[in-house]
């Protein structure tokens, strides 16, 4: 990498003084130790799928893409150690060859595994934790040039490192708790939004993986239900599935969003049209193919984690705000669920969670919308996704996390000189 670095959507940019791409762990150790000795700040770059400045630096940018692939695997226990720079799509293929799979994943598979866990990235499932909740151990290169394996023998450090925002050191490897490979049946169906929100809790509990998308000016919601099955994999065919993803989920969405950007007054009508275009479908495929979706239309995003019982009301209030203010937003609201976990800074820390995500098409005004949504979510003690836009500071975040001080203690132990910090980390974690 040389010159400027951009995130996926193109709205976060930095100009590192130096860029380093270590080829192995020893070179990563040397790079970190050298940056610390020079008094430089360092950030580890992932795949750029964060919408915040979590990876930005004007110091040393470290690309760990070469630290990828399976390092060790035990099929009997399901424990698999992989390099930090392993892209989730590649991880899925490698695990499949071993007859294994991740129990739960998000709908984008382009992130590195280290970046995904560091920001609290998640999938959906009332009984399933986020990706970091499936981590047994994290191997971190500290600013002192030490390699630390953070596992259950050091519980506070392990729980800190599982969602560490890149502020504890450079992750070099992670050990995953995997399960035997499995098949999912996915059913997508449009339904009246009010009825779905009224039945939100029973629906969330009835399916292993449940989520919904709803366009603000439509009265419909596209409900996605995914459950394990012993049926053999089948779908409309890989070509048909591919065409549906390209034509309906990307090209049509992109065309409608671009039209709304040029003609905001048409957005309510376009939103209703998009709601009607949301098609029902059924697929039975290996889990990683069901989890992942292709995202070609660029956007920016905010997501909040609220106690699950408040999810439906938070969605209703968000839709009401959009409509009452006739705010020009075309992209859908997405709602997912997750189980409580014990990572110190997990948005689902110690509470079953509903995740409410709002999006805005790239290049369109988003701040008033996101500020209003954040105010709504704050009424329920909402915690922001660490890799998505929000306006919180360390002062406002600390009361939301019962073990905030334990994370700060871990940060003091692993990076007392604050080598791994930047403007975003200082804003949300403190100096």
C-alpha positions as CSV (number, residue, x, y, z in Angstrom):
1,X,0.0,0.0,0.0
2,X,1.2,3.5,-0.8
3,X,-0.4,6.9,-0.6
4,X,-3.9,7.3,0.7
5,X,-5.9,4.5,2.3
6,X,-9.7,4.5,2.0
7,X,-12.4,2.4,3.6
8,X,-14.9,0.4,1.6
9,X,-17.4,3.1,1.1
10,X,-14.8,5.8,0.4
11,X,-15.7,8.3,3.2
12,X,-12.8,7.5,5.6
13,X,-9.3,8.4,4.4
14,X,-5.8,8.6,5.9
15,X,-2.3,9.2,4.7
16,X,0.1,7.0,6.7
17,X,3.7,8.2,7.1
18,X,4.8,4.6,6.6
19,X,3.1,1.4,5.4
20,X,4.4,-2.0,6.4
21,X,3.2,-5.4,5.2
22,X,4.9,-8.1,7.4
23,X,5.2,-11.5,5.8
24,X,5.0,-13.4,9.1
25,X,4.7,-13.0,12.8
26,X,8.4,-12.3,13.4
27,X,8.3,-9.4,10.9
28,X,5.1,-8.1,12.6
29,X,6.9,-8.2,16.0
30,X,9.8,-6.3,14.5
31,X,7.5,-3.7,12.8
32,X,5.6,-3.0,16.1
33,X,8.8,-2.8,18.2
34,X,10.3,-0.4,15.6
35,X,7.3,1.8,15.6
36,X,7.2,2.0,19.4
37,X,11.0,2.8,19.5
38,X,10.5,5.6,17.1
39,X,7.6,7.0,19.1
40,X,5.2,6.5,16.2
41,X,1.5,5.6,16.4
42,X,0.4,2.4,14.7
43,X,-2.8,1.0,13.3
44,X,-3.5,-2.4,11.8
45,X,-5.5,-2.2,8.6
46,X,-8.2,-4.7,7.8
47,X,-10.4,-4.8,4.7
48,X,-11.8,-1.3,5.3
49,X,-15.4,-2.4,6.1
50,X,-15.6,-0.1,9.1
51,X,-17.5,3.2,8.6
52,X,-15.6,4.9,11.5
53,X,-12.0,6.0,11.7
54,X,-11.0,2.9,13.7
55,X,-8.2,2.0,11.3
56,X,-7.0,5.5,10.4
57,X,-3.5,6.7,11.1
58,X,-1.0,9.3,10.1
59,X,1.7,7.1,11.6
60,X,2.5,3.5,10.7
61,X,-0.1,1.5,8.8
62,X,0.3,-2.3,9.2
63,X,-1.2,-4.6,6.7
64,X,-1.4,-8.2,8.1
65,X,-2.9,-9.6,4.9
66,X,0.0,-12.1,4.6
67,X,-0.8,-13.5,8.1
68,X,-3.7,-15.6,6.8
69,X,-4.9,-19.1,6.5
70,X,-5.2,-22.0,8.8
71,X,-2.3,-22.4,11.2
72,X,-3.6,-25.4,13.2
73,X,-6.9,-27.4,13.3
74,X,-8.3,-30.0,15.6
75,X,-11.4,-31.5,14.0
76,X,-12.4,-33.4,17.1
77,X,-12.5,-30.3,19.4
78,X,-13.4,-27.8,16.6
79,X,-10.6,-25.5,17.6
80,X,-9.0,-23.9,14.6
81,X,-6.2,-21.3,14.8
82,X,-6.0,-18.9,11.8
83,X,-3.9,-15.9,10.9
84,X,-5.4,-12.5,11.8
85,X,-5.5,-11.3,8.2
86,X,-7.6,-14.2,7.0
87,X,-10.6,-12.9,5.0
88,X,-13.8,-14.5,6.2
89,X,-14.8,-15.8,2.7
90,X,-11.4,-17.6,2.6
91,X,-11.9,-18.8,6.1
92,X,-15.2,-20.3,5.2
93,X,-13.8,-22.3,2.3
94,X,-10.9,-23.5,4.4
95,X,-13.2,-24.6,7.2
96,X,-15.5,-26.4,4.7
97,X,-12.6,-28.5,3.5
98,X,-12.0,-29.5,7.1
99,X,-15.7,-30.4,7.5
100,X,-16.2,-27.5,9.9
101,X,-18.0,-24.1,10.0
102,X,-18.5,-21.0,12.1
103,X,-21.7,-21.3,14.1
104,X,-22.9,-17.8,13.2
105,X,-21.7,-15.1,10.8
106,X,-22.7,-11.7,9.4
107,X,-23.9,-11.1,5.9
108,X,-20.6,-9.7,4.6
109,X,-17.7,-12.0,4.3
110,X,-15.0,-9.6,3.0
111,X,-13.7,-8.5,6.5
112,X,-10.6,-10.0,8.0
113,X,-11.3,-12.2,11.0
114,X,-9.3,-9.9,13.3
115,X,-11.2,-6.8,12.1
116,X,-14.5,-8.5,12.5
117,X,-14.0,-9.5,16.1
118,X,-12.3,-6.2,17.1
119,X,-15.4,-4.2,16.2
120,X,-18.0,-6.6,17.6
121,X,-19.3,-7.7,14.2
122,X,-22.2,-10.2,14.4
123,X,-24.7,-12.2,12.5
124,X,-28.2,-13.0,13.8
125,X,-29.7,-15.6,16.1
126,X,-31.5,-15.1,19.4
127,X,-29.4,-18.0,21.0
128,X,-26.1,-17.2,19.3
129,X,-23.4,-14.7,20.2
130,X,-21.5,-12.4,17.9
131,X,-18.3,-13.5,16.1
132,X,-16.1,-12.6,19.0
133,X,-18.2,-14.9,21.2
134,X,-16.9,-17.8,19.1
135,X,-13.2,-17.0,19.9
136,X,-11.2,-19.2,22.3
137,X,-8.0,-17.2,22.2
138,X,-6.4,-14.1,20.7
139,X,-2.7,-13.8,20.0
140,X,-1.5,-10.2,20.3
141,X,1.8,-8.5,19.5
142,X,2.1,-5.8,22.1
143,X,3.8,-2.5,21.8
144,X,6.7,-3.9,23.8
145,X,7.3,-6.5,21.0
146,X,5.9,-9.4,23.1
147,X,3.7,-12.1,21.7
148,X,0.9,-12.7,24.2
149,X,-1.7,-15.5,23.9
150,X,-4.8,-14.3,25.6
151,X,-7.0,-17.3,26.5
152,X,-9.1,-18.3,29.4
153,X,-6.1,-18.5,31.7
154,X,-6.1,-14.7,31.6
155,X,-9.9,-14.1,31.5
156,X,-10.0,-10.3,31.7
157,X,-7.4,-9.9,29.0
158,X,-9.1,-12.4,26.8
159,X,-12.5,-10.8,27.2
160,X,-10.9,-7.4,26.5
161,X,-9.1,-8.6,23.3
162,X,-12.2,-10.2,21.8
163,X,-13.6,-6.8,21.1
164,X,-10.5,-4.6,21.4
165,X,-11.0,-1.9,18.7
166,X,-7.3,-2.4,17.7
167,X,-6.3,-0.6,20.8
168,X,-4.6,-3.4,22.7
169,X,-2.0,-4.4,20.1
170,X,-1.6,-6.0,16.7
171,X,-3.6,-9.3,16.5
172,X,-1.5,-11.9,14.8
173,X,-3.8,-15.0,15.1
174,X,-7.1,-16.1,16.6
175,X,-8.3,-19.5,17.8
176,X,-11.9,-20.2,16.8
177,X,-14.5,-22.6,18.3
178,X,-16.0,-24.2,15.2
179,X,-18.8,-26.7,14.7
180,X,-19.3,-29.5,12.2
181,X,-20.3,-28.2,8.8
182,X,-24.0,-27.8,8.5
183,X,-26.7,-26.9,6.0
184,X,-29.2,-24.1,6.3
185,X,-32.7,-23.6,4.8
186,X,-33.3,-20.0,4.1
187,X,-36.8,-18.6,3.5
188,X,-37.3,-15.0,2.5
189,X,-40.8,-13.6,2.5
190,X,-42.4,-10.1,2.4
191,X,-44.9,-9.5,5.2
192,X,-46.7,-6.5,6.7
193,X,-44.2,-4.7,8.9
194,X,-46.5,-4.0,11.8
195,X,-47.5,-7.7,12.0
196,X,-43.8,-8.7,12.0
197,X,-42.9,-6.2,14.8
198,X,-45.9,-7.4,16.8
199,X,-44.6,-10.9,16.6
200,X,-40.9,-10.0,16.8
201,X,-40.1,-12.0,20.0
202,X,-41.8,-15.3,18.9
203,X,-40.3,-15.1,15.5
204,X,-36.8,-14.4,16.9
205,X,-37.1,-17.5,19.1
206,X,-38.7,-19.7,16.5
207,X,-35.7,-19.6,14.1
208,X,-32.0,-20.1,14.6
209,X,-31.3,-17.1,12.5
210,X,-34.0,-14.3,12.1
211,X,-33.8,-10.8,10.6
212,X,-35.8,-8.3,8.7
213,X,-35.3,-5.5,6.3
214,X,-37.9,-2.7,5.9
215,X,-37.9,0.4,3.6
216,X,-39.0,3.4,5.7
217,X,-41.8,4.5,3.3
218,X,-43.1,1.0,2.6
219,X,-45.4,-0.9,5.0
220,X,-43.8,-4.2,4.1
221,X,-40.8,-6.0,5.7
222,X,-38.7,-8.7,4.1
223,X,-38.3,-11.4,6.7
224,X,-35.4,-13.8,6.5
225,X,-35.7,-17.1,8.4
226,X,-32.8,-19.5,8.4
227,X,-32.7,-22.9,10.2
228,X,-30.6,-26.0,10.1
229,X,-31.8,-28.9,8.0
230,X,-30.9,-32.4,7.0
231,X,-32.1,-31.8,3.5
232,X,-29.5,-32.0,0.7
233,X,-28.3,-28.6,-0.5
234,X,-30.4,-27.2,-3.4
235,X,-31.3,-23.8,-4.8
236,X,-32.6,-22.3,-7.9
237,X,-29.1,-23.0,-9.3
238,X,-25.9,-21.1,-8.8
239,X,-26.4,-19.1,-12.0
240,X,-30.0,-18.1,-11.1
241,X,-28.9,-17.2,-7.6
242,X,-26.1,-15.1,-8.9
243,X,-28.3,-13.3,-11.4
244,X,-30.8,-12.5,-8.6
245,X,-28.1,-11.1,-6.4
246,X,-26.7,-8.9,-9.2
247,X,-29.9,-7.8,-10.8
248,X,-32.3,-7.3,-7.9
249,X,-30.2,-7.0,-4.8
250,X,-27.5,-4.8,-6.4
251,X,-28.3,-3.3,-9.8
252,X,-32.0,-2.5,-9.1
253,X,-31.2,-1.2,-5.6
254,X,-28.3,0.9,-7.0
255,X,-30.5,2.3,-9.7
256,X,-33.3,3.2,-7.3
257,X,-30.9,4.7,-4.8
258,X,-29.2,6.8,-7.5
259,X,-32.5,8.1,-8.7
260,X,-33.5,9.1,-5.2
261,X,-30.2,10.9,-4.8
262,X,-30.9,13.0,-7.8
263,X,-34.6,13.4,-7.1
264,X,-35.2,13.2,-3.3
265,X,-38.9,14.1,-3.6
266,X,-39.3,10.7,-5.3
267,X,-37.8,8.7,-2.5
268,X,-41.1,7.7,-0.7
269,X,-42.5,6.3,-4.0
270,X,-39.1,4.6,-4.7
271,X,-39.1,3.1,-1.2
272,X,-42.6,1.7,-1.7
273,X,-41.6,0.3,-5.1
274,X,-38.5,-1.4,-3.5
275,X,-40.7,-2.9,-0.8
276,X,-42.9,-4.5,-3.5
277,X,-39.8,-5.7,-5.4
278,X,-38.6,-7.6,-2.4
279,X,-39.2,-11.2,-3.5
280,X,-39.8,-14.3,-1.6
281,X,-37.4,-17.2,-2.1
282,X,-36.2,-20.5,-0.7
283,X,-32.7,-21.9,-0.7
284,X,-31.0,-24.9,1.0
285,X,-27.2,-24.5,0.9
286,X,-24.1,-24.9,3.1
287,X,-24.2,-22.4,6.0
288,X,-21.5,-20.0,4.7
289,X,-23.3,-19.5,1.4
290,X,-26.5,-18.7,3.2
291,X,-24.9,-16.3,5.6
292,X,-23.1,-14.2,3.1
293,X,-24.6,-11.6,0.7
294,X,-22.9,-9.6,-2.0
295,X,-22.9,-5.9,-1.4
296,X,-22.0,-3.8,-4.5
297,X,-24.0,-0.6,-3.7
298,X,-22.0,1.7,-1.4
299,X,-23.5,3.3,1.6
300,X,-22.7,4.5,5.1
301,X,-24.2,3.0,8.2
302,X,-25.1,3.3,11.9
303,X,-26.1,0.4,14.0
304,X,-27.2,0.3,17.7
305,X,-27.6,-2.7,20.0
306,X,-30.6,-2.3,22.4
307,X,-32.2,-4.8,24.8
308,X,-34.1,-7.2,22.6
309,X,-37.5,-6.4,24.1
310,X,-37.1,-2.8,23.0
311,X,-36.2,-3.6,19.4
312,X,-39.7,-3.3,17.8
313,X,-40.4,0.0,19.5
314,X,-37.1,1.4,18.4
315,X,-37.8,0.5,14.8
316,X,-41.3,2.0,14.9
317,X,-40.0,5.2,16.3
318,X,-37.3,5.4,13.7
319,X,-39.8,4.9,10.9
320,X,-42.1,7.5,12.4
321,X,-39.2,10.0,12.6
322,X,-38.3,9.5,9.0
323,X,-41.9,9.9,7.8
324,X,-42.8,12.8,10.0
325,X,-39.7,14.7,8.8
326,X,-40.0,13.4,5.2
327,X,-36.3,12.7,5.5
328,X,-34.8,11.6,2.1
329,X,-33.6,8.1,3.0
330,X,-34.1,5.2,0.6
331,X,-32.0,2.5,2.1
332,X,-33.8,-0.1,4.4
333,X,-33.6,-0.4,8.1
334,X,-32.2,-3.8,9.1
335,X,-33.0,-5.6,12.4
336,X,-31.1,-8.6,13.7
337,X,-30.9,-10.4,17.1
338,X,-28.1,-11.8,19.2
339,X,-27.4,-13.5,22.5
340,X,-25.7,-11.9,25.5
341,X,-22.0,-12.4,25.8
342,X,-19.2,-11.5,28.2
343,X,-16.7,-9.6,26.1
344,X,-16.0,-6.4,28.0
345,X,-16.9,-4.0,25.2
346,X,-19.3,-6.2,23.2
347,X,-22.4,-4.2,22.3
348,X,-24.3,-7.3,23.5
349,X,-22.4,-7.4,26.9
350,X,-24.6,-9.2,29.4
351,X,-27.9,-8.7,27.6
352,X,-29.9,-10.3,24.8
353,X,-29.9,-7.9,22.0
354,X,-31.7,-6.5,19.0
355,X,-29.5,-4.7,16.5
356,X,-31.1,-1.9,14.6
357,X,-29.1,-0.7,11.6
358,X,-29.8,2.4,9.4
359,X,-28.1,3.2,6.2
360,X,-27.7,6.1,3.8
361,X,-26.7,6.0,0.1
362,X,-23.1,7.1,-0.4
363,X,-22.8,10.9,-1.1
364,X,-26.2,11.7,0.5
365,X,-26.7,13.7,3.7
366,X,-26.8,11.3,6.7
367,X,-25.9,13.2,9.8
368,X,-29.3,14.6,10.9
369,X,-30.8,11.1,10.3
370,X,-28.2,9.3,12.3
371,X,-28.2,11.9,15.1
372,X,-32.0,11.4,15.4
373,X,-31.7,7.6,15.4
374,X,-28.9,7.8,18.1
375,X,-31.2,9.8,20.3
376,X,-33.9,7.3,19.9
377,X,-31.6,4.4,20.7
378,X,-30.2,6.2,23.7
379,X,-33.6,6.0,25.4
380,X,-33.1,2.3,25.6
381,X,-29.4,2.3,26.7
382,X,-28.3,1.6,23.2
383,X,-24.7,0.8,22.5
384,X,-23.2,1.6,19.1
385,X,-21.5,-0.9,16.8
386,X,-17.8,0.0,17.1
387,X,-17.2,-0.1,13.4
388,X,-20.2,2.0,12.3
389,X,-21.0,5.6,12.6
390,X,-22.0,7.1,15.9
391,X,-21.4,10.3,17.9
392,X,-20.5,8.9,21.3
393,X,-17.4,9.7,23.4
394,X,-15.6,7.8,26.2
395,X,-17.6,9.9,28.7
396,X,-21.0,8.8,27.3
397,X,-19.9,5.2,26.6
398,X,-18.4,4.4,30.0
399,X,-21.8,4.2,31.8
400,X,-23.1,1.8,29.2
401,X,-20.5,-0.9,30.0
402,X,-20.5,-2.4,33.5
403,X,-16.9,-3.6,33.1
404,X,-15.5,-0.5,31.3
405,X,-12.7,-0.1,33.9
406,X,-11.5,-3.7,33.4
407,X,-11.0,-2.9,29.7
408,X,-9.1,0.2,30.6
409,X,-6.9,-1.9,32.9
410,X,-6.2,-4.3,30.0
411,X,-5.3,-1.4,27.8
412,X,-2.9,0.0,30.4
413,X,-1.2,-3.5,30.7
414,X,-0.9,-4.2,27.0
415,X,-0.3,-0.8,25.6
416,X,0.7,1.6,28.4
417,X,2.4,4.0,26.0
418,X,-0.7,4.2,23.7
419,X,1.2,3.1,20.5
420,X,-2.1,1.7,19.2
421,X,-4.2,4.7,19.2
422,X,-5.7,7.3,16.9
423,X,-8.3,10.0,16.9
424,X,-11.2,7.6,16.9
425,X,-9.7,5.5,19.8
426,X,-9.0,8.6,21.8
427,X,-12.6,9.8,21.3
428,X,-14.3,6.6,22.3
429,X,-11.8,5.1,24.8
430,X,-10.1,8.2,26.1
431,X,-6.5,9.2,25.8
